[in-house]
Amino acid sequence: MRTAANIESLLPELEHCIADDLEDQDLDFKQWDTQSRDKAVRTVVQMAVCMANGGGGTVVFGVADRSRGRESAILGVPPEVDINLLKKAVYDQTDPKITPVFEELAVPEGTGRLLLMQIYPGMPPYTDSAGRGTIRVGKDCQPLTGTLRRKIGVETGETDYTGEAVSLVAPSFVESELLSATALESLRNQARKERAPEDLLRLTDVELLSTLGLIKHGKLTRAALLLAGTETAIREHLPGHNWTFLQMISDTEYGIREDRVSALPLSVQRIEELLVPFNPITTYQQGLFHYEYRTWPEIAVREALMNAFCHADLRIAGPVMVKLYPNRLEISNNGGFIAGITPNNILHHQPAARNPLLVEALTRLRLVNRSNLGINRMFSALLIEGKEPPQIREIGESVLVSFPKRDLNAAFRLFVAEESEHGRNLGVDELMLLQYLLQHPEIDTNTAATLCQRGEAEMREKLSTMESAGYIEHGGTGRGAYWCIQPELYNRLAEDGQGEARRRIDWEAAKTRVLSILMERARRNEPGLSNKDIRQITRFDRNQARRLMQELMQENASLQKVGERRWARYEYSNAREH
């Protein structure tokens, strides 16, 4: 939500843009309807419902969202509009009841008064008293359809499919044919590798499942069957749970295929076994030690598989798909992102579980992490080996994670290890920025913020810290600021030795260098330089090269531009006189 001070600081922006451009998930501007009091109040109620379903936010009444300029946009709210009556109207006309907080903001334009309606997060879904509702999605209020209501139920944990009890606990699980001893053994072994509490793992089967909350009122839950059920029990009570492995020869043909219905630990174990022949080990010698690295780090693959099985929408018929292509590994599951998570914020978004009971049990076994560290572990495992991070996409109501096939960058892995030995542990942000700068000559703040999924202010601080550590250096000022990797570090991590050549030269140094080359060309009666030539010399972009030459021509009358468009060249005409 936004404070009155936040809104006041935004209002000057209306001179340059319309209010609609300033809107966000938690902010909306609305013009007050002065023609109909009932319609105005109805709009207030509708916006309260929309924001409450979308996680809360601020609605500013009295601003036309399609007009540019403060005088035109800020119309205000009539002084006779009573805040207490609006609060009562919202409370009386919503279900469950919403209690908004109204604030007044004095402005010099219009009626001199704006109203801010603050809607705090609650437990959706909310509707008006007639059962109608909308939900905030981005900058829009969308109808609260059945699909969206179901999604809200998933996000709030009210419809946890895995938490539903399905079968009575029999005196003997062997007789009941519900639980698999092999699955339980695999579950314990995997949890033991992750250092789960030994006193938990030593419990009997019934005690273990009960302690994990997987037995409710004497009945096994679907989560219990997912973790330890037999194939028969899973087929009966969890028909949406299954998986398929395909070793793809091309986009349309496959070699190996395996389809199976099995408990989650057995599923992960079997898929990892299928991947072994196609996930070769690279041995890297460092001194007296030999280190082994797989094409796809086991920890990254394990995290992706656990995420796919844990967050799959088990109500949708369709398998967790594992497709192994010659150049990539893809893992996908039905069920799109929930709770506002997207591929562009997944690194730092608050974690949300589609199947809370299942995730809670796996968390206690240390097989998944509810602190949103799993995704970071997946990224880090690849980045420290000098490989690209996974590509995460939402395709309709499914999520796909793709791991490009890349070789180990031994120099980068050694660098990370040495930094760690000296107490400088590189996080995901630093690793991604360094990998980016090994592939690109430079990066600006906005690109860095997008890459690391952080705000620009936060990113500037991160870049500054990396510069202080000697990893990168910066050039330019203000909006033209950029960062590049230190040439010495680049030469250490890359094989082309182009650390200095990739470096963009300083603005004034660029002028001196270009002018010197033009004078030398004129002395030899050679043609001048094109924009493309200047870009190659300076590492500037097209517009920067054009601006550089405009400044040079203003400062030196001997320079002139010959020709137009792509045939244009810059010449030094008085070289013989010097």
C-alpha positions as CSV (number, residue, x, y, z in Angstrom):
1,M,0.0,0.0,0.0
2,R,1.0,3.6,-0.5
3,T,1.1,6.3,2.1
4,A,-0.2,9.8,1.6
5,A,3.4,11.0,1.3
6,N,4.0,8.4,-1.4
7,I,1.0,9.6,-3.4
8,E,2.0,13.3,-2.9
9,S,5.4,12.5,-4.4
10,L,3.8,10.8,-7.4
11,L,1.5,13.7,-8.4
12,P,4.2,15.9,-10.1
13,E,4.7,13.0,-12.5
14,L,1.3,13.8,-14.0
15,E,2.9,16.7,-15.8
16,H,4.7,14.2,-18.0
17,C,2.4,11.2,-18.0
18,I,-1.2,10.1,-17.3
19,A,-2.2,8.6,-14.0
20,D,-2.9,5.2,-15.7
21,D,0.9,5.0,-16.3
22,L,1.5,5.3,-12.5
23,E,-0.9,2.5,-11.6
24,D,0.3,-0.8,-10.3
25,Q,-0.9,-4.0,-8.6
26,D,-1.4,-2.0,-5.3
27,L,-2.3,1.4,-6.7
28,D,-5.3,2.8,-8.7
29,F,-6.5,6.3,-9.6
30,K,-10.2,7.0,-10.0
31,Q,-12.1,10.1,-11.0
32,W,-15.0,11.0,-8.7
33,D,-18.4,10.8,-10.3
34,T,-20.0,14.2,-9.5
35,Q,-23.2,13.4,-11.5
36,S,-24.4,10.4,-9.4
37,R,-23.7,9.9,-5.7
38,D,-25.0,6.3,-5.9
39,K,-22.7,5.5,-8.8
40,A,-19.7,7.1,-7.0
41,V,-20.4,5.0,-3.9
42,R,-20.8,1.8,-6.0
43,T,-17.4,2.5,-7.6
44,V,-15.9,2.8,-4.1
45,V,-17.4,-0.6,-3.1
46,Q,-16.2,-2.2,-6.3
47,M,-12.7,-1.0,-5.9
48,A,-12.6,-2.1,-2.2
49,V,-13.6,-5.7,-3.3
50,C,-11.1,-5.6,-6.2
51,M,-8.2,-4.5,-4.0
52,A,-9.1,-6.9,-1.2
53,N,-9.0,-9.9,-3.5
54,G,-5.8,-8.7,-5.0
55,G,-3.8,-8.6,-1.8
56,G,-4.6,-5.1,-0.6
57,G,-3.7,-1.7,-2.0
58,T,-4.5,2.0,-2.3
59,V,-7.2,3.7,-4.4
60,V,-6.8,7.5,-5.0
61,F,-10.2,9.1,-5.7
62,G,-10.3,12.5,-7.5
63,V,-7.8,11.9,-10.3
64,A,-8.7,11.3,-13.9
65,D,-6.5,8.5,-15.1
66,R,-6.5,9.4,-18.8
67,S,-5.6,13.1,-18.6
68,R,-2.1,14.6,-18.8
69,G,-1.1,17.6,-16.6
70,R,-1.9,18.2,-13.0
71,E,-4.6,20.8,-13.7
72,S,-6.4,18.5,-16.1
73,A,-6.0,15.3,-14.1
74,I,-6.5,16.4,-10.5
75,L,-10.2,17.2,-10.2
76,G,-10.6,16.3,-6.6
77,V,-13.5,15.0,-4.5
78,P,-16.4,17.3,-3.4
79,P,-16.0,18.6,0.1
80,E,-19.5,17.4,1.1
81,V,-18.5,13.7,0.6
82,D,-18.4,12.2,4.1
83,I,-15.7,9.7,4.8
84,N,-17.6,7.9,7.5
85,L,-20.6,7.3,5.2
86,L,-18.2,5.8,2.6
87,K,-16.7,3.5,5.2
88,K,-20.1,2.3,6.3
89,A,-21.2,1.8,2.7
90,V,-18.2,-0.5,2.0
91,Y,-18.7,-2.4,5.2
92,D,-22.5,-2.9,4.7
93,Q,-22.1,-3.9,1.0
94,T,-19.3,-6.4,1.1
95,D,-19.1,-10.1,2.1
96,P,-17.0,-10.9,4.1
97,K,-17.0,-7.5,5.6
98,I,-14.2,-5.1,4.4
99,T,-13.3,-2.2,6.7
100,P,-11.3,0.4,4.6
101,V,-9.3,3.3,6.0
102,F,-9.8,6.7,4.3
103,E,-7.3,9.5,4.3
104,E,-7.6,13.0,2.9
105,L,-4.8,14.6,0.8
106,A,-4.9,18.4,0.3
107,V,-4.0,19.6,-3.2
108,P,-4.0,23.0,-4.9
109,E,-6.0,21.8,-7.9
110,G,-9.7,21.0,-8.4
111,T,-11.8,20.8,-5.2
112,G,-8.5,20.9,-3.2
113,R,-9.1,17.4,-1.8
114,L,-8.2,13.8,-2.8
115,L,-9.4,10.7,-0.9
116,L,-7.1,7.8,-0.4
117,M,-8.8,4.4,0.4
118,Q,-6.5,1.9,2.0
119,I,-7.5,-1.7,1.8
120,Y,-5.5,-4.1,4.0
121,P,-4.8,-7.7,3.0
122,G,-7.3,-10.2,4.3
123,M,-8.7,-13.7,3.5
124,P,-10.3,-13.6,0.1
125,P,-12.4,-14.2,-1.8
126,Y,-14.5,-11.1,-1.2
127,T,-17.7,-10.0,-3.1
128,D,-20.3,-7.4,-2.8
129,S,-23.6,-8.2,-1.0
130,A,-25.0,-9.4,-4.3
131,G,-22.2,-12.0,-4.8
132,R,-20.4,-10.0,-7.5
133,G,-16.6,-9.6,-7.3
134,T,-13.5,-8.6,-9.1
135,I,-9.8,-9.2,-8.4
136,R,-6.8,-6.9,-9.0
137,V,-4.5,-8.4,-11.6
138,G,-1.7,-6.0,-12.6
139,K,-3.4,-2.7,-13.2
140,D,-6.8,-4.1,-14.0
141,C,-9.8,-5.4,-12.0
142,Q,-10.8,-8.7,-13.6
143,P,-14.1,-10.6,-13.0
144,L,-13.8,-13.1,-10.1
145,T,-14.6,-16.1,-12.2
146,G,-14.8,-19.7,-11.0
147,T,-11.2,-20.3,-12.1
148,L,-9.9,-17.3,-10.1
149,R,-12.0,-18.2,-7.1
150,R,-10.4,-21.7,-7.1
151,K,-7.0,-20.1,-7.5
152,I,-7.6,-17.9,-4.4
153,G,-8.7,-21.0,-2.5
154,V,-5.4,-22.7,-3.4
155,E,-3.4,-19.7,-2.4
156,T,-5.1,-19.4,0.9
157,G,-4.8,-23.1,1.6
158,E,-8.5,-23.6,1.9
159,T,-8.6,-26.1,-0.9
160,D,-5.4,-28.2,-0.2
161,Y,-6.1,-31.3,-2.3
162,T,-3.2,-33.2,-0.6
163,G,-4.6,-32.4,2.9
164,E,-7.8,-34.3,2.3
165,A,-8.2,-37.6,4.2
166,V,-9.0,-40.5,2.0
167,S,-8.7,-43.8,3.8
168,L,-8.7,-45.2,7.4
169,V,-5.5,-46.3,8.9
170,A,-5.6,-50.1,9.0
171,P,-3.9,-52.2,11.7
172,S,-1.5,-53.4,9.2
173,F,-0.4,-51.3,6.3
174,V,0.8,-54.4,4.4
175,E,-2.7,-55.8,4.6
176,S,-4.3,-52.5,3.6
177,E,-2.1,-52.2,0.5
178,L,-2.0,-48.5,0.9
179,L,1.6,-47.9,1.9
180,S,4.8,-49.0,0.2
181,A,7.7,-50.2,2.4
182,T,10.1,-49.4,-0.5
183,A,8.8,-45.8,-0.7
184,L,9.1,-45.3,3.0
185,E,12.7,-46.6,2.9
186,S,13.6,-44.3,0.0
187,L,11.9,-41.4,1.8
188,R,14.0,-42.0,4.9
189,N,17.2,-42.4,2.9
190,Q,16.7,-39.2,1.0
191,A,15.9,-37.3,4.2
192,R,18.9,-38.7,5.9
193,K,21.2,-37.4,3.1
194,E,19.7,-34.0,3.7
195,R,20.4,-34.4,7.5
196,A,16.9,-34.5,8.7
197,P,16.5,-35.1,12.4
198,E,17.5,-38.7,13.2
199,D,14.9,-39.0,16.0
200,L,12.2,-38.2,13.4
201,L,13.5,-40.9,11.0
202,R,13.7,-43.6,13.7
203,L,10.0,-43.4,14.3
204,T,7.8,-46.2,13.1
205,D,5.9,-45.8,9.8
206,V,2.6,-44.7,11.5
207,E,4.4,-42.5,14.0
208,L,6.4,-40.8,11.2
209,L,3.4,-40.1,9.1
210,S,1.4,-38.9,12.1
211,T,4.2,-36.7,13.3
212,L,4.4,-35.1,9.9
213,G,0.7,-34.4,10.1
214,L,-0.2,-36.8,7.3
215,I,-2.7,-38.8,9.3
216,K,-5.9,-36.9,10.2
217,H,-8.5,-38.3,12.5
218,G,-7.2,-41.8,12.0
219,K,-7.2,-41.4,8.2
220,L,-4.4,-41.2,5.7
221,T,-4.2,-38.0,3.7
222,R,-3.4,-37.8,0.0
223,A,-0.1,-36.2,1.0
224,A,0.7,-39.4,2.9
225,L,0.0,-41.5,-0.2
226,L,2.1,-39.2,-2.4
227,L,5.1,-39.7,-0.1
228,A,4.6,-43.4,0.7
229,G,1.7,-44.9,-1.2
230,T,1.6,-48.0,-3.3
231,E,0.9,-47.7,-7.0
232,T,-2.6,-49.1,-6.5
233,A,-3.4,-46.6,-3.8
234,I,-2.1,-43.7,-5.8
235,R,-4.0,-44.6,-8.9
236,E,-7.2,-44.8,-6.8
237,H,-6.9,-41.7,-4.7
238,L,-4.5,-39.5,-6.8
239,P,-5.3,-40.2,-10.5
240,G,-3.6,-36.9,-11.5
241,H,-0.2,-38.0,-10.1
242,N,2.1,-39.7,-12.7
243,W,5.3,-38.9,-14.6
244,T,6.8,-39.4,-18.1
245,F,10.5,-39.5,-19.1
246,L,11.4,-39.0,-22.7
247,Q,14.9,-39.0,-24.2
248,M,14.3,-36.8,-27.3
249,I,16.2,-37.5,-30.5
250,S,14.6,-34.4,-32.1
251,D,11.7,-32.2,-31.4
252,T,9.3,-34.9,-32.7
253,E,11.1,-38.2,-32.1
254,Y,12.2,-40.0,-28.9
255,G,14.4,-43.0,-28.1
256,I,13.8,-44.0,-24.5
257,R,10.4,-43.5,-22.8
258,E,9.2,-44.4,-19.4
259,D,5.8,-43.8,-17.9
260,R,5.2,-44.5,-14.2
261,V,2.9,-44.0,-11.2
262,S,4.9,-44.1,-8.0
263,A,5.4,-42.4,-4.7
264,L,7.3,-39.1,-4.9
265,P,10.6,-40.3,-3.4
266,L,10.6,-43.3,-5.8
267,S,9.7,-41.1,-8.7
268,V,12.6,-38.7,-8.1
269,Q,15.0,-41.6,-7.5
270,R,14.0,-43.3,-10.8
271,I,14.2,-40.2,-12.9
272,E,17.7,-39.4,-11.6
273,E,18.7,-43.0,-12.5
274,L,17.4,-42.5,-16.1
275,L,19.4,-39.3,-16.4
276,V,22.7,-40.8,-15.3
277,P,23.9,-42.1,-18.7
278,F,23.1,-38.7,-20.3
279,N,24.6,-36.6,-17.5
280,P,28.4,-37.3,-17.8
281,I,31.0,-36.4,-15.3
282,T,33.8,-33.9,-16.0
283,T,36.9,-34.4,-13.9
284,Y,38.9,-31.3,-13.0
285,Q,42.3,-31.5,-11.4
286,Q,43.3,-28.8,-8.9
287,G,46.7,-29.5,-7.3
288,L,46.6,-33.0,-5.8
289,F,42.8,-33.2,-5.9
290,H,40.4,-34.3,-8.6
291,Y,36.9,-32.8,-8.6
292,E,33.9,-34.3,-10.5
293,Y,31.2,-32.2,-12.1
294,R,28.1,-33.4,-14.0
295,T,26.7,-31.6,-17.0
296,W,23.6,-30.8,-15.0
297,P,24.4,-30.5,-11.3
298,E,22.5,-33.1,-9.2
299,I,21.3,-30.5,-6.7
300,A,19.8,-28.4,-9.5
301,V,18.0,-31.4,-11.1
302,R,16.8,-32.5,-7.6
303,E,15.4,-29.1,-6.8
304,A,13.6,-28.8,-10.1
305,L,12.0,-32.3,-9.8
306,M,10.9,-31.7,-6.2
307,N,9.3,-28.3,-7.3
308,A,7.5,-30.0,-10.2
309,F,6.0,-32.7,-8.0
310,C,5.3,-30.5,-5.0
311,H,3.6,-27.7,-7.0
312,A,1.8,-29.8,-9.6
313,D,-2.0,-29.3,-9.8
314,L,-3.1,-32.8,-9.0
315,R,-6.6,-32.1,-10.1
316,I,-5.4,-31.7,-13.7
317,A,-4.9,-35.0,-15.6
318,G,-1.4,-34.9,-17.0
319,P,2.1,-36.1,-16.0
320,V,5.2,-34.3,-14.7
321,M,7.2,-34.3,-17.9
322,V,10.9,-34.8,-18.1
323,K,12.3,-34.3,-21.6
324,L,15.9,-34.8,-22.3
325,Y,17.0,-33.1,-25.6
326,P,20.5,-33.2,-27.1
327,N,21.0,-29.6,-26.0
328,R,18.8,-29.1,-22.9
329,L,16.9,-30.8,-20.1
330,E,13.2,-29.7,-19.6
331,I,11.1,-30.4,-16.5
332,S,7.4,-29.3,-16.5
333,N,4.3,-29.7,-14.5
334,N,0.6,-28.8,-14.7
335,G,-0.5,-25.9,-12.6
336,G,0.7,-22.3,-13.2
337,F,2.2,-20.0,-10.7
338,I,0.1,-18.8,-7.8
339,A,0.1,-15.9,-5.3
340,G,1.6,-13.4,-7.8
341,I,4.7,-15.4,-8.5
342,T,6.1,-15.0,-12.0
343,P,9.3,-16.0,-13.8
344,N,10.4,-12.3,-13.4
345,N,10.1,-12.3,-9.6
346,I,10.6,-15.9,-8.5
347,L,14.1,-15.4,-7.1
348,H,12.8,-13.1,-4.3
349,H,9.1,-13.6,-4.0
350,Q,7.6,-14.8,-0.8
351,P,7.2,-18.6,-1.2
352,A,3.7,-20.0,-1.8
353,A,2.6,-23.7,-1.8
354,R,-0.2,-25.1,-3.9
355,N,-0.2,-28.3,-1.8
356,P,0.7,-26.9,1.7
357,L,0.4,-30.2,3.7
358,L,2.7,-32.0,1.3
359,V,5.3,-29.1,1.3
360,E,5.2,-28.8,5.1
361,A,5.9,-32.6,5.5
362,L,8.8,-32.4,3.0
363,T,10.1,-29.3,4.7
364,R,10.3,-31.1,8.0
365,L,12.2,-33.9,6.2
366,R,14.5,-31.2,4.7
367,L,13.7,-32.3,1.2
368,V,12.3,-28.9,0.2
369,N,12.9,-25.4,1.5
370,R,10.0,-23.0,2.4
371,S,12.3,-20.0,2.7
372,N,12.5,-19.7,-1.1
373,L,16.1,-21.0,-1.0
374,G,15.4,-23.9,-3.4
375,I,15.3,-21.7,-6.5
376,N,18.4,-19.9,-5.4
377,R,20.2,-23.2,-4.9
378,M,19.2,-24.3,-8.4
379,F,20.6,-21.1,-9.9
380,S,23.7,-21.2,-7.8
381,A,24.6,-24.8,-8.6
382,L,24.8,-23.9,-12.3
383,L,26.3,-20.5,-12.0
384,I,29.3,-21.5,-9.9
385,E,30.3,-23.9,-12.6
386,G,30.2,-21.1,-15.2
387,K,26.9,-22.3,-16.8
388,E,23.8,-20.5,-17.7
389,P,21.0,-20.4,-15.0
390,P,17.8,-22.3,-15.8
391,Q,15.1,-20.7,-17.9
392,I,11.7,-20.7,-16.2
393,R,8.6,-20.1,-18.2
394,E,4.8,-20.2,-17.5
395,I,3.0,-21.6,-20.4
396,G,-0.8,-21.4,-19.9
397,E,-1.5,-23.4,-16.7
398,S,1.8,-25.1,-16.6
399,V,5.4,-24.3,-15.6
400,L,8.5,-25.3,-17.5
401,V,12.1,-25.3,-16.3
402,S,14.8,-25.6,-18.9
403,F,18.5,-26.3,-18.3
404,P,20.7,-25.5,-21.3
405,K,23.5,-28.1,-21.8
406,R,26.8,-26.3,-21.1
407,D,30.4,-27.4,-20.4
408,L,32.2,-26.6,-17.1
409,N,34.1,-23.3,-17.0
410,A,37.0,-24.6,-14.9
411,A,38.6,-21.2,-14.5
412,F,35.3,-19.7,-13.2
413,R,34.8,-22.6,-10.8
414,L,38.3,-22.2,-9.4
415,F,37.8,-18.5,-9.0
416,V,34.6,-19.0,-7.0
417,A,36.3,-21.6,-4.8
418,E,39.2,-19.3,-4.1
419,E,37.0,-16.4,-3.3
420,S,35.1,-18.7,-0.9
421,E,38.4,-19.7,0.8
422,H,39.1,-16.1,1.4
423,G,35.7,-15.5,3.0
424,R,34.1,-13.9,0.0
425,N,31.1,-16.0,-0.8
426,L,29.5,-15.0,-4.1
427,G,25.7,-15.0,-4.1
428,V,23.3,-15.6,-7.0
429,D,23.3,-11.8,-7.8
430,E,27.1,-11.6,-8.1
431,L,27.3,-14.9,-10.0
432,M,24.7,-13.8,-12.5
433,L,26.2,-10.4,-13.1
434,L,29.7,-11.9,-13.6
435,Q,28.3,-14.5,-16.0
436,Y,26.5,-11.7,-17.9
437,L,29.6,-9.6,-18.1
438,L,31.6,-12.5,-19.5
439,Q,29.1,-12.6,-22.4
440,H,28.5,-8.9,-22.8
441,P,31.0,-5.9,-22.6
442,E,28.9,-4.0,-20.1
443,I,25.7,-3.7,-18.2
444,D,23.5,-0.7,-17.0
445,T,21.6,-0.5,-13.8
446,N,18.2,-1.2,-15.3
447,T,19.4,-4.3,-17.1
448,A,21.2,-5.5,-14.0
449,A,18.0,-5.0,-11.9
450,T,15.9,-6.9,-14.4
451,L,18.5,-9.7,-14.6
452,C,18.7,-10.1,-10.8
453,Q,15.0,-9.4,-10.2
454,R,15.7,-6.5,-7.8
455,G,14.9,-2.8,-7.6
456,E,17.3,-0.3,-9.2
457,A,18.3,1.3,-5.9
458,E,19.1,-2.1,-4.4
459,M,21.0,-3.0,-7.6
460,R,23.1,0.2,-7.5
461,E,24.2,-0.8,-4.0
462,K,25.1,-4.3,-5.1
463,L,27.1,-3.0,-8.1
464,S,28.9,-0.6,-5.9
465,T,29.8,-3.4,-3.5
466,M,31.1,-5.5,-6.4
467,E,33.2,-2.6,-7.6
468,S,34.7,-2.2,-4.2
469,A,35.6,-5.9,-4.2
470,G,37.5,-5.4,-7.4
471,Y,35.2,-7.5,-9.6
472,I,33.8,-4.7,-11.9
473,E,34.5,-1.1,-12.7
474,H,32.1,1.6,-13.8
475,G,32.0,4.4,-16.3
476,G,29.6,7.2,-17.3
477,T,27.4,9.2,-15.0
478,G,23.7,9.5,-14.2
479,R,21.5,7.7,-16.6
480,G,24.5,6.9,-18.8
481,A,26.3,4.9,-16.0
482,Y,27.4,1.4,-16.9
483,W,29.6,-1.3,-15.4
484,C,32.0,-3.7,-17.0
485,I,34.2,-6.6,-15.6
486,Q,37.7,-5.7,-14.6
487,P,40.0,-6.5,-17.6
488,E,42.4,-8.6,-15.4
489,L,39.5,-10.7,-14.1
490,Y,38.1,-11.1,-17.6
491,N,41.4,-12.4,-18.9
492,R,41.6,-14.9,-16.1
493,L,38.1,-16.2,-16.6
494,A,37.9,-16.1,-20.4
495,E,40.3,-17.5,-23.0
496,D,40.3,-14.8,-25.7
497,G,42.5,-12.3,-23.8
498,Q,40.2,-9.4,-24.9
499,G,39.9,-7.8,-21.4
500,E,41.2,-4.4,-22.6
501,A,39.7,-4.5,-26.0
502,R,36.2,-5.0,-24.6
503,R,36.5,-1.9,-22.4
504,R,34.6,1.2,-23.4
505,I,37.0,4.2,-23.4
506,D,36.2,7.4,-21.5
507,W,34.2,10.1,-23.3
508,E,37.1,12.7,-23.5
509,A,39.6,10.0,-24.2
510,A,37.3,8.8,-27.0
511,K,37.3,12.3,-28.5
512,T,41.1,12.5,-28.5
513,R,41.4,9.1,-30.0
514,V,38.9,9.6,-32.8
515,L,40.4,13.0,-33.6
516,S,43.9,11.6,-33.7
517,I,42.8,8.8,-36.1
518,L,41.0,11.3,-38.4
519,M,44.0,13.6,-38.6
520,E,46.3,10.6,-39.4
521,R,43.9,9.4,-42.1
522,A,43.8,12.9,-43.6
523,R,47.6,13.1,-43.6
524,R,47.7,9.8,-45.6
525,N,44.9,10.9,-47.9
526,E,42.8,8.1,-46.7
527,P,38.9,8.3,-46.3
528,G,37.5,9.4,-42.9
529,L,35.5,7.4,-40.5
530,S,31.9,6.2,-40.6
531,N,29.6,5.9,-37.6
532,K,30.3,2.1,-37.7
533,D,34.0,2.7,-37.6
534,I,33.7,5.1,-34.6
535,R,31.6,2.5,-32.8
536,Q,34.3,-0.1,-33.3
537,I,36.9,2.2,-31.9
538,T,35.0,3.5,-28.9
539,R,32.6,0.6,-28.0
540,F,29.8,3.2,-28.0
541,D,26.4,2.6,-29.5
542,R,25.1,4.4,-32.6
543,N,23.5,7.4,-30.8
544,Q,26.6,7.9,-28.6
545,A,28.9,7.8,-31.6
546,R,26.7,10.4,-33.3
547,R,26.7,12.7,-30.2
548,L,30.4,12.3,-29.9
549,M,31.0,13.5,-33.4
550,Q,28.6,16.4,-33.0
551,E,30.6,17.6,-30.0
552,L,33.9,17.2,-31.8
553,M,32.7,19.2,-34.8
554,Q,31.5,22.0,-32.5
555,E,34.9,22.1,-30.9
556,N,37.0,21.7,-34.1
557,A,36.1,23.6,-37.2
558,S,38.4,21.4,-39.3
559,L,36.0,18.5,-38.9
560,Q,33.2,18.1,-41.3
561,K,30.5,15.5,-42.2
562,V,30.5,14.3,-45.8
563,G,27.4,12.5,-47.2
564,E,24.2,11.4,-45.5
565,R,22.6,8.5,-43.8
566,R,24.7,5.2,-44.0
567,W,27.1,6.8,-46.5
568,A,28.0,9.6,-44.2
569,R,31.7,9.9,-43.1
570,Y,33.6,12.3,-40.9
571,E,36.7,14.0,-42.4
572,Y,39.5,16.2,-41.1
573,S,40.0,18.8,-43.8
574,N,43.0,20.9,-42.7
575,A,45.5,18.1,-41.9
576,R,48.2,19.4,-44.3
577,E,48.3,22.8,-42.6
578,H,49.5,21.3,-39.3
